[in-house]
């Protein structure tokens, strides 16, 4: 990135006001990402509550310090994932208060699924395979929700690494967290019943020792399959948790031969 680009970005008010800004540069389209404030106490309390209700330590909030420390975490994680061969945006410049990364072409997986395309299940499978590949490389994501997975012409890429789950979780639990966040953010948007989705999930789900770690969490969450299935008046969080729990409970029973 040339000095003129950097000076123009430094002078821009967009990323200072909204924290992110899409711009055109000599390197092509980029995203400028400013430093965020630390996560509020209220937000952390709510996440803790969700984790307690789900009886899932993997879902507890991860420290998100914000500021220069948060930016350093994201830059480090982007570097680690890229070095491992995981598709993430290239970092083009780091500065005091912001950094610049390439803008990936495409929409988020969440946007694609919400549009209810005919290839929804194929997109979901693509996301499952992406996560399995990330884990096979000994890696993990941060917030592995559908909104942070970008469907590009070269495949799925991941964004948003302002916290590091390994600061509070072992690797196996961080990877379980990825699966839970992915399923919670996608299953409720898919056409078809649990019985129809189960074979696809079962083919790509964790296996062996990884499955054992996943099944422990699934057992604690089993009661959530009884939550309401209708979005109104319960809201998205309730129905998305119910859909993921129902699928995981069915998978656990199949795994156990029941």
Protein Blocks (a to p, Z undefined) as FASTA:
>chain_A
ZZklmmmmmmpmklmmnopacdddfkbpcddddddddddfklmmmmmmmmmmnopaklpc
cddebpjllmmmmmmmmmmmmmnopacdddfbdcehiacddddedddfklmmmnopaklm
mmmmmmmmmmmmmmmnopacfblcfklpccdfkbccdehjlbcfklmpcfklmmmmmmmm
mmmmmmmmpgcdfklmmmmmmmmmcehjllmmmmmmmmmmmmmmmpcfbfblnbjklmmm
mmmmmmmmmmmmmmnoZZ
